[in-house]
Amino acid sequence: MSTLLDRRHILSLSAAGALASLGLGHLPRVEAAHNDSPTIRYCFNTSTIRGQNLPIEEEVDIAAKAGYSGIEPWISKIEAYQKSGKSLADLKKRIADSGLKVESAIGFAQWIVDDPDKRQQGLEHAKRDMDLLAQIGGTRIAAPPAGATNGDKLDLLKVAQRYHALLEVGQQAGVVPELELWGFSKNLSRLGEVAMVVVEANHPDACMMPDVYHIYKGGSAFSGLSAISGHAIPVFHMNDYPANPPREQINDSARVFPGDGVAPLTPMIQTLLGNGFAGVFSLELFNPEYWKRDALEVAKEGLDKMQACVAEATA
């Protein structure tokens, strides 16, 4: 019974879900719950200052000084820290002492692929990533379709079974893998595909990680979010995109600060809040122009602009 309720909780079917398959569109205005202090947390994905090539300790300090409550590091940086002979327990303490929470992390285990041997290796890779993450206090990790961005279109029911297996690995490690939308990928590039896999995984920890840029890049309508419970989205990657280059040509480097582009962020945030979202907005950018700037200034500007977007949506 509890599993059935969890699955029903994830998707509240509506006409908007059908409209999502029609391509890009506009969100209907949804009246967000008016709350002077929306229960939204703000997180810093360290990709935003990846080009500055800072060690993870400095990334932690920057996120804290900028005013974030959370950090979303890359597994590769945690590995580099450990390989340098430093203690993960010390890093965990540094993060906690800075007032930060490890809200999520970025890894690329190939859990989704068709080849059974490679898929098993992918699950073992995921377990190693999760074990590292757990040692610094992390409880969630992105689960993108790494290894399946090209080639054949996968059967979504098989993908759901593979995601279930990944969730079981996560349950053992105490880390929840969040099914991540990748708009450029051959697989899991659309909101509807990700939603189907989350539902059909039939697991109480199943959840998704949408991203403003990837929703646009993949061709889904933002109105599709109105069919998805906010409780199924613990972390949402926040960013924006310009009108040019066009969707077919745009790539990650074109992402801009929230509010500096043309994404329908105000109605999107209203829809999320109206559907019960009370999670984390994590700033994820890959803009090489930002990588040329002072890392702390970039982090501060990103937080200010995320908060301004939420303030506008809840005014």
JOTAWO-V550989 format. One record per helix or strand of 2 or more residues. SS is the DSSP state (helix for helix, strand for strand). FROM is the first residue (numbers start at 1). LEN is the number of residues. Records with the same first field share a line. If there is no record, write none. Layout:
SS: FROM-LEN + FROM-LEN
This chain:
helix: 2-9 + 15-8 + 46-7 + 56-11 + 75-9 + 88-10 + 116-20 + 156-18 + 191-10 + 212-7 + 222-6 + 230-3 + 252-3 + 265-10 + 288-4 + 295-20
strand: 41-5 + 70-5 + 101-6 + 140-4 + 176-5 + 208-2 + 235-4 + 280-4
